[in-house]
């Protein structure tokens, strides 16, 4: 599950990928549109209710052209003006990555890190914070999830 919500004392859900039968479908809310959840240079693994990926790099550094991710575009006059909470559940097998990172960018700005972690062997929920953009006029957000130091590539 991937869940985006606004920060502050009152959490408001932007949207949620549940990875059911329509796992990779884009969807729209009254105020935003989420893209398809996609893979770039990693392989898909058929698993029910998860976005399972394999063939992560075995190198000990992030490969910037190997990730899964999605975009979020606000509609109308909405802009990002609050901290976003990104909640994700993840796990890795023995052949999967032992390091992970989520990167984000608003508009065409450079990517920044929202945090790194060691993927657990069992399903664990993480919450990463994506800070407010500097100019409060952005209506586009891209998020990428990287994995590296895999036990094997297959």
C-alpha positions in Angstrom: 0.0 0.0 0.0 1.2 3.5 -0.8 -0.7 6.3 1.0 -0.2 10.0 0.6 -1.7 12.5 3.1 -1.2 16.1 4.0 0.7 17.0 7.2 -0.5 19.0 10.1 -2.8 18.0 12.9 -5.7 16.9 10.5 -4.5 14.2 8.1 -6.3 14.3 4.8 -5.8 11.3 2.4 -4.7 12.3 -1.1 -4.9 8.9 -2.5 -3.9 5.3 -2.1 -2.4 2.5 -4.2 -3.7 -0.8 -2.9 -2.2 -3.0 -5.6 -5.3 -5.2 -6.1 -6.5 -6.4 -9.5 -5.9 -2.9 -11.0 -2.5 -2.7 -9.4 -0.9 -0.4 -11.9 -3.9 1.8 -12.9 -3.9 5.5 -12.7 -6.7 7.1 -10.8 -8.2 10.5 -10.1 -9.5 12.3 -7.0 -11.5 15.5 -7.1 -8.4 17.5 -6.7 -5.6 15.4 -8.2 -4.6 12.6 -10.6 -2.1 9.8 -9.8 -0.2 8.2 -12.6 0.2 4.5 -13.1 2.7 3.0 -10.6 5.6 2.0 -12.9 8.8 0.1 -13.1 12.0 1.4 -14.8 14.8 -1.1 -15.5 13.5 -3.6 -12.8 11.4 -6.7 -13.5 7.8 -7.4 -12.4 7.0 -10.5 -10.4 3.4 -11.7 -10.5 2.2 -11.6 -6.9 -1.4 -10.8 -5.7 -2.0 -7.5 -4.0 1.6 -6.2 -4.1 3.8 -4.4 -6.6 6.5 -7.0 -6.5 9.8 -6.1 -8.4 13.0 -8.0 -8.9 16.4 -7.7 -10.7 17.6 -4.8 -8.4 21.2 -3.9 -8.7 23.7 -5.9 -6.7 26.1 -2.8 -6.6 26.5 -1.1 -3.2 25.2 2.3 -4.5 21.9 3.5 -5.8 21.4 3.2 -9.5 19.5 6.3 -10.6 18.0 4.6 -13.7 16.5 1.6 -11.8 13.4 2.4 -9.7 9.6 2.1 -9.3 7.5 5.2 -9.0 4.6 7.4 -9.7 3.5 11.0 -10.2 0.8 13.1 -8.6 -0.7 16.1 -10.4 -3.0 18.5 -8.6 -5.9 19.9 -10.6 -7.5 23.3 -10.8 -5.9 25.9 -8.6 -4.6 23.5 -6.0 -0.9 23.6 -5.0 1.3 21.8 -2.5 1.4 24.0 0.6 1.8 21.4 3.4 4.2 18.6 4.3 3.2 15.3 2.8 3.3 12.0 4.6 4.1 9.0 2.3 3.2 5.7 4.0 4.5 2.5 2.4 4.5 -1.2 3.4 7.6 -3.1 2.1 9.7 -6.1 2.6 12.6 -7.9 0.8 13.6 -11.5 0.3 17.1 -12.8 0.7 17.7 -12.0 -3.0 16.2 -8.5 -2.8 17.8 -5.2 -2.0 19.3 -4.6 1.4 19.2 -0.8 1.0 16.3 1.4 -0.2 15.5 5.1 -0.7 12.6 7.2 -1.7 13.4 10.3 -3.8 11.0 13.1 -4.8 10.8 16.3 -6.8 8.3 19.0 -7.3 7.9 20.2 -10.9 11.2 20.1 -12.8 13.3 20.7 -9.7 16.2 18.3 -8.8 15.4 15.1 -6.8 15.8 15.1 -3.1 15.8 12.3 -0.6 12.9 11.6 1.8 15.0 8.9 3.5 16.8 5.6 3.3 16.2 2.4 5.1 17.0 -1.3 5.2 14.0 -3.3 3.8 12.9 -5.9 6.4 12.4 -9.6 5.8 8.7 -9.3 6.8 6.1 -6.8 5.7 6.7 -3.5 7.6 5.0 -0.1 7.3 7.2 3.0 6.9 6.2 6.6 6.9 8.5 9.1 5.0 8.0 12.8 5.1 8.1 14.9 1.9 8.6 18.6 2.9 6.7 21.5 1.5 8.1 22.9 -1.8 10.1 26.1 -1.4 7.7 28.2 -3.6 4.2 26.8 -2.8 3.2 27.1 -6.5 4.0 23.5 -7.6 1.2 21.3 -8.6 3.3 18.3 -9.8 5.1 15.7 -7.6 7.2 12.8 -8.7 8.2 10.0 -6.3 10.8 7.3 -7.0 11.7 4.2 -4.9 15.2 2.8 -5.3 16.7 -0.5 -4.1 20.3 -1.6 -4.2 22.8 -4.1 -2.7 20.5 -7.0 -3.8 21.4 -10.6 -2.8 21.2 -11.5 -6.5 19.8 -10.0 -9.7 17.3 -12.8 -10.3 
